[in-house]
Amino acid sequence: MRTRNFVQATPAYELTGKTGLTLTLGATLGYSSDAIGSSSKGMINPAVRLGYALVPEKFVVYGGLGGAIQRVTRYDLSQENPWLAPGQTLADTHAGPTVYGGFTSTPVSGLELAARATFGRSRNLYFYRNSLADTSKFDLVYDSTTINVVNVHAEALYSASEKVRVGFKADYNHYGVKSLAQAYGQPAFLGTLYGTYNVFDKLLLGATFYYYSSNYGVGYAPGVTLPVPPPPAPSSTARPIRLST
């Protein structure tokens, strides 16, 4: 059994202006005992966020710089991919520095909208590749270098009189892998449609639908035997026969 240590904190100072402007200044300090290759165990990233309420309580735009160590556990991975092969090497993802921007909006009562775009650098980011020992399961693989990651997220949520909630989430991801041939097992697009209905205080009904775009995997062939070519057909050219008298 391998002991994994993780600690992270983000001390920050926030300023709020009367004009709807908010500014957060700080830094995220993290440490993870996981290290793959030349990856550092410690990480320091800026925690800077600037927000402005174009319409107070209705439309806010924001942007900033960030980054953090993202904790990766066997339980989380098993929830994401139940076919993970045993004996995998887990490592926390070092995400950052990151540049992001987006908005939140409540245009009408009960409707919430949000969108966000993020560009960052990540190390120890895991991918799922088909296991050679058992092709029905997956191994964790990591790119040997720091890679670029782009994420575009959009979300909409509608609530009606605290009885009905309907929401939709969509994410587009691009992984600039280098040592890996493809971003194995990580789809570029993910969509989620969900809804709940509060029948009464102790009964809540809900349903969730997921959509994943196609992604890359690996197929293994233990060996290919080429067919033996058939023998050449006999010549159809007749040889003349000489008769002697």
PyMOL commands that set and color helices and strands:
alter all, ss='L'
color gray80, all
select helices_A, chain A and resi 74-80
alter helices_A, ss='H'
color red, helices_A
select strands_A, chain A and resi 6-9+12-16+21-32+42-46+48-55+59-70+93-105+111-123+126-130+138-142+147-160+164-176+189-200+203-212
alter strands_A, ss='S'
color yellow, strands_A
deselect
rebuild
show_as cartoon
